[in-house]
C-alpha cells in the first residue's frame, strides 16, 4: 500500500508541471477557455476485485461573447471518456448548454447541465463518496441563478420531459428518467474575518412513470437543506435530503448513498426517503487535511408489507461512515486515501453491508 501511494504521488506531481487553466482564444469581445481534470482511483469494494477506475476525468470548453448592455452570451461543452468498468472508449458530451449572463442580474442557461440542486452546500469533504442530494442535474433543463444581493441568491429551474405524444408516452420513463417539472432554490454565502458560512435550500417536483406511459405516471418531490461553517482550519457541515413519490409508487431516484449501495434484489426504489449527513474537516497544514463524515437515513416502500427479506412493514434504516486524508502538492494536484462502511437494516435484520476503500489522485488544469 505504501509503495502504491508513493507511485501515485510521483505520477501526479509529474503531470502537474504542465497543468494550467488556459484562455485559448480572445478577440473582439469573444473569449474561449479550456479546463478539465484527470481523476483516477484504485478502488476496493465489497465482493469486487481491487481495480483502477476513472471517476470523472473531463475536458471542458467555454465560450463567451459580449453583446452589449453588460450582457454576454455563453456556451459550454464538457466531454467525459469512461464508464464504470473501463477507462476510455466512452467519450460523450456529459454537459452541453448555452445562455446569457449579466454580472448584475444573473445567468440563464438551457441544455444538459447541473442545476440548483448542485448549489446546495453538502457536508461532504471527500473526493469519491458524493454529496447528499437526490437531484442535481438534468439532460434538458432551463436554469436561472441570480447574482448575489447582500450574500443571497435565488434560483429557478424548468425541466423538460419527453416531447413525444404518440403512444400516450409520459414525461419521465426508463429512457428519460429525470422527468418534467420545476425547481426553486435560495442560497446564502457570508464571510467575516476568520469565519465563513454557507447555506442553501431547494425543492423540485417532476412527473415520472414506471413504464413510460401516462397510465402509471406519478409525481416525485425532492429537496434539501444544507449548510457549513468554517472557522480558521476547521469546517463543520450538515445537510438533509428528502424525496417522496405519489402514494403507491416507488422511485429508484431516491435510494440511499453509494456508501450503502444496493445489491440486485434487495429492494427497487422507495416511496419516501430522508437522508442526513454530518461532516467534519480539519486542515492540518496548508497542504494536508483530515476529514470524516457520518451518514444516516430512513426510508419507506409503498409495498413494505410484502418485503421478501423480512415479511415486516418496518422502515429501512441506513447507517454509514467514512474517513479520509489528502495531500495537496499545489492547487492543481492532490492525492488522497479514503475508506468506510455502510449498511441497511429493516426490522433489525441486515439487508445490505458494504465497505469501500479508495486511493486516488485528482489533477486539475
Secondary structure, DSSP 8 states (H G I E B T S, - for coil): -HHHHHHHHHHHHHHHTT---EEEEEETTEEEEEEEEEEEEEEEETTS--EEEESS-EEEEEEEEEEETTEEEEEEEEEE---SS-SSS--EEEEEEEEEEETTTEEEEEEEEE-GGGGS--S---SSS--S-S--EEEEEEEEEE--BTTEEEEEEEE------GGGB-SS-SSSTT-EEEEEEEEEEEEETTEEEEEEEEEEEEEEESSSBGGGEEEEEEEEEEEEEEETTEEEEEEEEEEEE-TT--BGGG---GGG---TTS---BSEEEEEEEEEEEESSSSEEEEEEEEEEEEE-TTGGG-TTT-S---EEEEEEEEEEEEESSSSEEEEEEEEEEEEEETTEEEEEEEEEEEEEEEE-
